[in-house]
Structures are given as structure tokens and as C-alpha cells.
Amino acid sequence: MTNPQSLARRLGTFDASVIGLGSMIGAGVFAAFTPAAAAAGSGLLVGLVVAAVVAFCNATSSAQLAATYPTSGGTYVYGRERLGPWSGFLAGWGFVIGKTASAAAMAMTFAAYAAPPGWERPVAITAVIVLAAVNYHGVTRTAGLTRVLVVLVLAALATAVAACWGGSAPDPARILGDGLLAHGWYGILQSAGLLFFAFAGYARIATMGEEVRDPKRTIPRAISIALGITIIVYAVIAVTLLASIGPERVAANATPLAAAVESGTMPWAGPVVRVGAAIAALGALLALIAGLGRTSLAMAREHDLPHWLSAVHPRYKVPHRAEVTLAVVICAIITVADLRGAIGFSSFGVLIYYLIANIAAYTQPDMDRRYPKALQILGAAACVALVATLPPLSVGLGILMFAAGIILRLIRIRTTAHPKRGQI
């Protein structure tokens, strides 16, 4: 008999890949290139390559682990199983706190494009409420809406690229600007850490492992497909932006792709790009809410979050209490959110999350191994390096975030009269 507290396996390779695409493309194309250009100028191209390599290493670790542990929670579960409860908790805490802030940033990105002046925050809050309601009514509705959003976003991006190259005659000489290494390797690595934020969406596939059919086959394939397509899209957009308006204007403009289109001879495409940006932010927000709900579910099952959040809706088979609670928290953050600062903050938490994933995958026995250990070593080392080069404010806030989580868990353990064996 099916456990009523288990989620339903309804997602195939296509739907899982689309959810990953919706997470990555929405977060990166319209949000991450501006701070990356500010850090590295044209060197963001090198940073993009570094971020892609790190993402690939982390993706292989996630795929290898997810095939062995096909349940909700992602690296929270993998860390617990392979390294112990504390490692799992740190991974889950980093994901939930960092991605909750990221979800607020995506809602604000949507509102920046879609709302009239002065109405940004109310519109952002409305978007969170509507998409939380979609998630509440089942993962097949989440996947169905994400399919539509991804198609619309890719169409908008194709229009933007065509308008830039066909109408405004971009100058390839602008791509190099003052040189790829003009801002030094520190700037390049910082841009890689910021751009990594854009790749982190493939984690959503692993965190939804309890809802994927044939997970040992589906999850690795879906992660590879989603990441591969995203790398190609980002590379095309990065080159197009630099050739169209140069690294200085990319760094100075909060909406660089729209600016690139509107500065050319096809300004009619500008509104198309802005609509695409709004839709992309919605797609990322939808997938974020889904992934956050599943990780919170896993943590609540182990009492690392309030156990009340572990309930699964008897009809819709979703962690409904976790998703409603997260929606409330995201709406609260929107009232004080800083859009650009959330990227570095989120990157800190996610890089720690993948550091633990790489270490956990390294410890897997040969019978569960799909990829060489060298990839996990490279991935772990790269995560540490990128964390160290993030903006100081992001690092400081990230350290405070983890310190707060550790203190809360210690208090919970010490105030539990009879903690479960192995809890600590």
C-alpha cells in the first residue's frame, strides 16, 4: 500500500528537464550578468566557463546521489545518509534560507518588468501567492505551467538575439573590452561565483526525486539535459550582450538584455524581451517554491524543521503546509528585499550545499558510482574557492546565516527530552 505521507511519482524525463530549465534560465539570463560584469568586465566569459565547469561537477555528484537516494530533500538527504545529520542539516539550511531569499528576488525581478512604478512589491507578493497556489494543487500542474513558461522565455531570448545581431550590428571588438584578464583572476572568480547562482536550478530536479518516475534513469538524464541546454543559452546571451553594448554598460544596467535590444535598430523587440524577462522570473519562482517545499519536507521529517511541516496533502500529494509557510516567509522578505544583494547571498548558501554534495558523492561505494572521484574533488575545491571570492557582504551574511542555524539546532537538540539515536 502507498504511504499516504509519500509524494506521487508523476514526472518523466521531459517534465523533470523542463523544471530544471525553468529554474536556471529564469534566474540567470535576466539577473546574474550585471553583477558578473561589474566584477570581471569581459572576463565574465571566463567566469561563465568556470561556473559551467563547477556546475557540471556538482551536477554529476547530484545525479549520482539522487539515483541512489530517490527521495525528497536533495543534498539534505545525501549529507545525512553519507556524512551524518550535521552535514545534512548544514546543506538543507543553506538551501532553504538562501533559496528563500532567491525566491523573493525572483518575485521582485518579475515585478520590476511587469508592475507600474510604485506597485512593484504588491505585484511581487501577488505573484508568490498565485504560484504557491499552483504548487499546492499538484506537481503535474507545476510541470505543465513550467513547460509553457520555458517555451515563452526561449522564444523571447531568440527574438532578443536576432534583434541584436540582425538590427544593431554588434561590434565583435566590444566582446574583449579591456581584455579578459583586465580585472584579474579575483574578479573572474567572483563573477564565476555570481554566475553560479544562475546554474543552481538543476538542484530542483534532485530535490523532487520522490516525484520522478524511474529515478535512477530519469534524474541523471534530466540534470544533464537541462544543464547542457542552459550552458549553450548562457554562452550565446553573454557574447551577444558584450558585442552589443560592451562590458561597462552591461555592468551599469539592471536590465542589460533589454538595453541591448532597445539600443539597436529594432526597438520593437524591447517589449518582447521585457515580457520574456517577467515570464522567466515567474518560471524560476515557480520552481524555487517547489524545490523549497520538498527540502523543507525532508528536514521536517527529521525534526530539523518543525515536524508540523512534514504533512503531505492527502489529495494533491504535495507538502502543503511547508509550501504555504514558505510563501508567507517569501512575502515577508519581499517587503525588505534587495534584489541584487540576494544573488551573492544565495550563491553562498548554494555553494556550501554543493560542497557537501561533492563530499557525499566522493564517499559512495563503487557499486553506486557513475562518475570518477576526480570530478567530486574538483567540484568541492571549486566550491570553496568561489565562496572565498564572493563579495564580502555576501560572505558575512552567509556566515551569520549558518551560525544562526547551528545555534537553533543545538537548542533544539538540548531541549529535546529524548532525542532519537543518531540525532546529533
PLY file of the C-alpha trace (Angstrom):
ply
format ascii 1.0
element vertex 424
property float x
property float y
property float z
element edge 423
property int vertex1
property int vertex2
end_header
0.00 0.00 0.00
1.25 3.53 -0.79
2.34 5.56 2.19
-0.15 8.46 2.47
2.73 10.69 3.57
4.74 9.90 0.42
4.69 12.04 -2.71
3.41 10.64 -6.01
5.85 9.70 -8.81
4.40 11.61 -11.76
7.36 13.23 -13.54
9.17 11.77 -16.54
12.48 12.88 -18.11
10.90 15.64 -20.18
8.99 17.24 -17.31
11.95 16.96 -14.93
14.26 18.55 -17.53
11.81 21.38 -18.11
11.59 22.12 -14.38
15.39 22.36 -14.30
15.40 24.65 -17.34
12.73 26.84 -15.83
14.82 27.21 -12.68
18.10 28.05 -14.40
17.18 30.17 -17.38
14.85 32.43 -15.43
17.35 33.08 -12.67
20.42 33.75 -14.75
19.77 35.46 -18.06
17.96 38.42 -16.54
19.69 38.75 -13.17
23.29 37.49 -12.96
25.17 39.13 -15.85
25.06 42.65 -14.39
26.97 41.91 -11.14
29.25 39.48 -13.01
30.23 42.22 -15.47
30.80 44.64 -12.59
33.22 42.13 -11.04
35.11 40.99 -14.13
34.20 43.07 -17.20
34.68 40.94 -20.31
36.30 38.39 -18.03
32.79 37.26 -17.20
33.18 34.97 -20.22
35.96 33.15 -18.39
33.86 33.27 -15.24
30.99 31.69 -17.15
33.24 28.82 -18.25
34.44 28.34 -14.66
30.86 28.41 -13.34
29.80 25.90 -16.01
32.63 23.51 -15.08
31.77 23.77 -11.38
28.09 23.25 -12.19
28.93 20.15 -14.25
30.98 18.65 -11.41
28.20 19.37 -8.95
25.55 18.07 -11.33
27.32 14.72 -11.71
27.56 14.42 -7.93
23.87 15.27 -7.54
22.87 12.83 -10.26
24.94 10.01 -8.76
23.48 10.61 -5.30
19.91 11.10 -6.50
19.98 7.78 -8.34
20.85 6.05 -5.04
18.59 8.11 -2.78
15.49 8.97 -4.87
13.56 10.87 -2.23
12.66 14.48 -1.49
15.31 16.72 0.03
18.33 16.60 -2.30
21.68 17.13 -0.58
19.98 17.39 2.81
19.19 13.68 2.48
22.51 12.80 0.83
24.51 14.56 3.53
22.60 12.76 6.29
23.00 9.37 4.64
26.67 9.64 3.69
28.19 12.11 6.20
25.85 12.35 9.18
22.99 14.52 10.45
25.04 17.68 10.93
26.29 17.71 7.34
22.78 17.12 6.08
21.43 19.90 8.25
24.01 22.42 7.00
23.18 21.55 3.40
19.44 21.81 3.97
19.71 25.01 5.98
21.85 26.66 3.30
19.41 25.66 0.60
16.23 26.70 2.41
17.49 30.06 3.70
19.45 31.00 0.58
16.77 29.95 -1.86
14.00 31.61 0.12
15.87 34.89 -0.37
16.38 33.99 -4.03
12.64 33.36 -4.44
11.94 36.84 -3.11
14.48 38.23 -5.57
12.80 36.43 -8.48
9.42 37.81 -7.45
10.91 41.29 -7.36
12.51 40.74 -10.79
9.11 39.84 -12.20
7.57 42.93 -10.66
10.35 45.18 -11.95
9.35 44.26 -15.50
5.59 43.81 -15.08
4.44 46.34 -12.49
3.85 50.08 -12.84
6.09 52.31 -10.71
5.19 52.13 -7.04
3.37 48.81 -7.37
6.41 46.51 -7.52
6.12 44.99 -4.06
2.35 44.33 -4.13
2.69 42.72 -7.57
5.63 40.59 -6.37
3.62 39.39 -3.37
0.66 38.59 -5.62
2.92 36.52 -7.89
4.16 34.49 -4.90
0.60 33.80 -3.74
-0.60 32.72 -7.20
2.36 30.41 -7.87
2.20 28.91 -4.38
-1.44 28.06 -5.15
-0.35 26.34 -8.39
2.21 24.26 -6.49
-0.36 23.47 -3.82
-2.60 21.76 -6.38
-0.04 19.18 -7.50
3.32 18.72 -9.18
1.78 17.92 -12.59
0.31 21.42 -12.64
3.73 22.81 -11.69
5.36 20.92 -14.57
2.61 21.89 -17.00
2.87 25.60 -16.27
6.68 25.43 -16.33
6.55 23.93 -19.86
4.58 26.92 -21.08
6.87 29.42 -19.33
10.07 27.83 -20.69
8.78 27.92 -24.29
7.82 31.59 -23.96
11.18 32.53 -22.39
13.21 30.74 -25.06
11.13 32.48 -27.75
11.81 35.87 -26.13
15.54 35.14 -25.90
15.67 34.04 -29.54
13.92 37.30 -30.50
16.43 39.31 -28.47
19.46 37.61 -30.00
18.05 38.00 -33.51
17.27 41.69 -32.89
20.75 42.37 -31.51
22.69 40.65 -34.27
20.34 41.44 -37.13
19.39 45.00 -36.39
22.04 46.86 -34.42
25.17 45.36 -35.98
27.03 44.47 -32.75
30.76 45.07 -32.78
32.69 41.85 -32.00
35.58 44.04 -30.83
33.50 45.02 -27.79
33.45 41.42 -26.56
37.00 41.63 -25.23
36.68 45.19 -23.91
39.88 46.00 -21.99
40.82 42.32 -22.07
39.57 39.14 -20.44
42.07 39.47 -17.57
41.75 43.24 -17.04
40.02 42.75 -13.66
42.37 39.96 -12.56
41.63 36.41 -11.52
39.95 37.51 -8.32
37.34 39.40 -10.34
36.92 36.45 -12.68
36.38 34.02 -9.81
33.95 36.43 -8.17
31.99 36.63 -11.43
32.01 32.81 -11.56
30.56 32.67 -8.06
27.83 35.12 -9.01
27.07 33.34 -12.29
26.92 30.03 -10.45
23.70 31.36 -8.95
22.25 31.04 -12.45
23.17 27.38 -12.84
21.91 26.15 -9.50
18.42 25.32 -10.74
19.28 21.72 -11.61
19.15 21.04 -7.87
15.38 21.31 -8.19
15.36 18.03 -10.13
17.19 16.20 -7.36
15.12 17.73 -4.56
11.98 16.41 -6.30
13.39 12.87 -6.52
10.38 11.40 -4.71
8.10 12.54 -7.55
10.15 11.23 -10.51
9.34 8.00 -12.31
12.26 5.55 -12.67
14.57 7.94 -10.75
17.82 6.02 -11.33
17.43 6.65 -15.05
15.38 9.83 -15.15
17.23 12.10 -12.71
20.76 11.81 -14.23
19.36 12.27 -17.73
17.20 15.24 -16.78
20.05 17.01 -14.98
22.41 16.52 -17.94
19.84 17.72 -20.48
18.81 20.81 -18.51
22.38 21.84 -17.69
23.63 21.30 -21.25
20.89 23.44 -22.81
21.37 26.16 -20.20
25.13 26.41 -20.80
24.53 26.94 -24.52
21.86 29.59 -23.91
24.04 31.49 -21.41
27.07 31.48 -23.71
25.03 32.91 -26.61
23.48 35.61 -24.40
26.82 36.58 -22.82
28.53 37.06 -26.19
25.50 38.94 -27.55
25.42 41.34 -24.58
29.13 42.12 -24.73
29.10 42.62 -28.50
26.01 44.83 -28.38
26.66 47.24 -25.50
30.07 46.30 -24.08
31.01 45.19 -20.56
30.74 48.67 -18.99
27.09 49.12 -19.99
26.27 45.54 -19.01
27.65 46.28 -15.54
25.79 49.58 -15.25
22.36 48.37 -16.40
19.99 46.30 -14.26
18.23 45.06 -17.44
21.15 44.65 -19.87
19.41 42.41 -22.42
16.51 44.83 -22.81
19.00 47.69 -23.07
20.95 45.85 -25.77
17.82 45.36 -27.86
16.44 48.86 -27.34
19.75 50.49 -28.30
19.66 48.90 -31.74
17.59 49.39 -34.87
14.82 47.02 -33.78
13.44 48.67 -30.63
10.12 46.89 -31.17
11.79 43.80 -29.73
12.40 45.55 -26.40
8.90 44.94 -25.03
9.16 41.30 -26.11
12.33 40.92 -24.07
10.76 42.60 -21.07
7.77 40.28 -21.23
10.17 37.35 -21.56
12.11 38.55 -18.51
8.93 38.72 -16.46
7.90 35.24 -17.58
11.39 33.86 -16.87
11.28 35.23 -13.34
7.90 33.56 -12.86
9.30 30.24 -14.08
12.24 30.46 -11.69
9.95 31.44 -8.82
7.59 28.54 -9.53
10.43 26.01 -9.48
12.00 27.59 -6.40
8.79 27.27 -4.41
8.52 23.61 -5.46
12.13 22.80 -4.52
11.97 24.69 -1.24
8.82 22.82 -0.25
10.44 19.42 -0.85
13.64 20.22 1.05
11.60 21.65 3.95
9.52 18.46 3.90
12.65 16.33 4.22
14.05 18.46 7.04
10.74 18.44 8.89
10.58 14.64 8.66
13.86 14.53 10.62
12.77 17.31 13.04
15.41 19.73 11.70
12.46 21.98 10.95
9.13 21.88 12.83
7.66 18.42 12.27
4.28 20.02 11.53
5.70 20.98 8.11
6.13 17.33 7.08
2.44 16.84 6.24
1.56 15.72 2.69
-1.81 16.73 1.29
-3.98 13.58 1.00
-5.37 14.56 -2.40
-2.73 16.67 -4.13
0.29 14.77 -2.72
2.35 17.91 -2.06
3.95 19.24 1.16
1.17 21.78 1.51
1.99 23.14 4.96
5.64 23.70 4.04
4.70 25.48 0.82
2.15 27.76 2.49
4.61 28.64 5.25
7.38 29.37 2.76
5.06 31.57 0.71
4.33 33.64 3.81
8.06 33.98 4.58
8.90 34.93 0.97
6.20 37.61 1.01
7.64 38.99 4.24
11.14 39.14 2.74
9.84 40.99 -0.31
8.90 43.91 1.91
12.63 44.48 2.68
14.36 42.62 -0.18
17.45 43.90 -2.01
17.30 42.38 -5.48
20.97 42.36 -6.42
22.30 41.55 -2.97
20.21 38.38 -2.86
22.30 36.85 -5.64
25.54 36.76 -3.66
23.70 35.68 -0.50
22.02 32.83 -2.36
25.29 31.80 -4.02
26.97 31.43 -0.62
24.31 29.05 0.66
24.10 27.06 -2.56
27.88 26.65 -2.87
28.01 25.21 0.67
25.11 22.94 -0.34
27.09 21.59 -3.30
30.33 21.34 -1.32
28.53 18.83 0.89
27.05 17.11 -2.18
30.51 16.59 -3.68
31.94 15.24 -0.44
28.94 12.92 -0.03
29.29 11.61 -3.59
33.00 11.01 -3.02
32.17 8.61 -0.19
29.81 6.45 -2.27
30.89 2.83 -2.88
31.92 1.61 -6.33
28.59 -0.12 -6.95
26.80 3.27 -6.74
29.44 5.21 -8.65
28.63 6.69 -12.07
31.40 9.29 -12.38
35.11 9.39 -11.39
36.07 10.71 -7.96
38.23 13.38 -9.62
35.08 15.28 -10.58
33.94 15.35 -6.96
37.36 16.56 -5.76
37.38 19.31 -8.40
33.80 20.28 -7.59
34.45 20.52 -3.84
37.65 22.55 -4.28
35.94 24.90 -6.73
33.02 25.48 -4.35
35.42 26.55 -1.61
37.32 28.84 -3.99
34.16 30.53 -5.28
32.78 31.05 -1.76
36.03 32.76 -0.77
35.80 35.22 -3.67
32.15 36.26 -3.28
31.50 39.90 -2.23
32.47 40.39 1.45
28.92 41.37 2.46
27.54 38.15 0.97
30.16 36.09 2.80
29.48 37.89 6.09
25.71 37.42 5.84
26.20 33.80 4.82
28.37 33.07 7.86
25.78 34.68 10.13
23.05 32.62 8.46
24.85 29.33 9.14
25.77 30.38 12.67
22.10 31.05 13.41
21.14 27.64 12.02
23.74 25.84 14.12
22.61 27.63 17.28
18.95 26.81 16.62
19.74 23.13 16.04
21.84 22.94 19.20
19.00 24.48 21.19
16.53 22.03 19.67
18.75 19.04 20.47
19.35 20.14 24.07
15.71 20.87 24.75
14.50 17.53 23.38
13.92 15.22 26.29
14.64 12.00 24.42
16.42 12.72 21.13
16.42 9.92 18.63
19.50 7.78 18.46
21.95 9.24 15.98
20.22 12.66 16.06
23.39 14.53 16.91
0 1
1 2
2 3
3 4
4 5
5 6
6 7
7 8
8 9
9 10
10 11
11 12
12 13
13 14
14 15
15 16
16 17
17 18
18 19
19 20
20 21
21 22
22 23
23 24
24 25
25 26
26 27
27 28
28 29
29 30
30 31
31 32
32 33
33 34
34 35
35 36
36 37
37 38
38 39
39 40
40 41
41 42
42 43
43 44
44 45
45 46
46 47
47 48
48 49
49 50
50 51
51 52
52 53
53 54
54 55
55 56
56 57
57 58
58 59
59 60
60 61
61 62
62 63
63 64
64 65
65 66
66 67
67 68
68 69
69 70
70 71
71 72
72 73
73 74
74 75
75 76
76 77
77 78
78 79
79 80
80 81
81 82
82 83
83 84
84 85
85 86
86 87
87 88
88 89
89 90
90 91
91 92
92 93
93 94
94 95
95 96
96 97
97 98
98 99
99 100
100 101
101 102
102 103
103 104
104 105
105 106
106 107
107 108
108 109
109 110
110 111
111 112
112 113
113 114
114 115
115 116
116 117
117 118
118 119
119 120
120 121
121 122
122 123
123 124
124 125
125 126
126 127
127 128
128 129
129 130
130 131
131 132
132 133
133 134
134 135
135 136
136 137
137 138
138 139
139 140
140 141
141 142
142 143
143 144
144 145
145 146
146 147
147 148
148 149
149 150
150 151
151 152
152 153
153 154
154 155
155 156
156 157
157 158
158 159
159 160
160 161
161 162
162 163
163 164
164 165
165 166
166 167
167 168
168 169
169 170
170 171
171 172
172 173
173 174
174 175
175 176
176 177
177 178
178 179
179 180
180 181
181 182
182 183
183 184
184 185
185 186
186 187
187 188
188 189
189 190
190 191
191 192
192 193
193 194
194 195
195 196
196 197
197 198
198 199
199 200
200 201
201 202
202 203
203 204
204 205
205 206
206 207
207 208
208 209
209 210
210 211
211 212
212 213
213 214
214 215
215 216
216 217
217 218
218 219
219 220
220 221
221 222
222 223
223 224
224 225
225 226
226 227
227 228
228 229
229 230
230 231
231 232
232 233
233 234
234 235
235 236
236 237
237 238
238 239
239 240
240 241
241 242
242 243
243 244
244 245
245 246
246 247
247 248
248 249
249 250
250 251
251 252
252 253
253 254
254 255
255 256
256 257
257 258
258 259
259 260
260 261
261 262
262 263
263 264
264 265
265 266
266 267
267 268
268 269
269 270
270 271
271 272
272 273
273 274
274 275
275 276
276 277
277 278
278 279
279 280
280 281
281 282
282 283
283 284
284 285
285 286
286 287
287 288
288 289
289 290
290 291
291 292
292 293
293 294
294 295
295 296
296 297
297 298
298 299
299 300
300 301
301 302
302 303
303 304
304 305
305 306
306 307
307 308
308 309
309 310
310 311
311 312
312 313
313 314
314 315
315 316
316 317
317 318
318 319
319 320
320 321
321 322
322 323
323 324
324 325
325 326
326 327
327 328
328 329
329 330
330 331
331 332
332 333
333 334
334 335
335 336
336 337
337 338
338 339
339 340
340 341
341 342
342 343
343 344
344 345
345 346
346 347
347 348
348 349
349 350
350 351
351 352
352 353
353 354
354 355
355 356
356 357
357 358
358 359
359 360
360 361
361 362
362 363
363 364
364 365
365 366
366 367
367 368
368 369
369 370
370 371
371 372
372 373
373 374
374 375
375 376
376 377
377 378
378 379
379 380
380 381
381 382
382 383
383 384
384 385
385 386
386 387
387 388
388 389
389 390
390 391
391 392
392 393
393 394
394 395
395 396
396 397
397 398
398 399
399 400
400 401
401 402
402 403
403 404
404 405
405 406
406 407
407 408
408 409
409 410
410 411
411 412
412 413
413 414
414 415
415 416
416 417
417 418
418 419
419 420
420 421
421 422
422 423
